[in-house]
Amino acid sequence: MAAEKLFTVAGTAKNPNGTVKARFANDLVARIKILNKAGCTDINLIELPRAMTKLEALQHLQTVGITEGDAGYAVANKLAEKTKIAKKGEVRVKASKATASAKSADKVAA
């Protein structure tokens, strides 16, 4: 599996149609210019403390307090989506109860 892309900027912005989306970038100023040109409003982007994956960035946004209103809803939804995708890659191992007979225990001890 290829390494996940890392981002240094994350936040939210409202599209011209009124929907709020989580946004990710590596250049804060350039991303703000692009969003403004596209007609987005309520742009709330922050620089992350280190380069992060989208999942880590969304978790960070929640810890810094982007949990109110439409922006909080957008972050929570995207976080749930990314968490679900991350869990798909996990492998679960089910342990079965092991039983040892006296004969097999003697063989191991010998």
Phi, psi and omega in degrees: 000136180289151179295144180287147180291143180252147181232151179249354180226138177210158179167206181225161175205148179265125177291163177302333180276000175099353178278144179257134181232151172284139183234148180223146180198176175241354179225109185299309184295314181297320181294320178297318179298316180297315181295318177298316180297326180280357178089014179285150178233179179049048181282122181227088180247144177231154173278134181278153182294337176204168177295131185225157171285171179299319180298313179297319180296318179295320177297320178296318179301322179290324180289332179273358171106014176274079183227002184264144171059210183297323180296316178296321178296317180296317180294315181297318179295315181293323178296317179298318179297313182292324178295319179298318179295319180295323181290335178298328181280348181285148177248126179260135179245125180261123179276136176253152183290127180267135176240135181242133177271164180297325181294314181291328178294322178294322180296320181291321182290333184282000000 
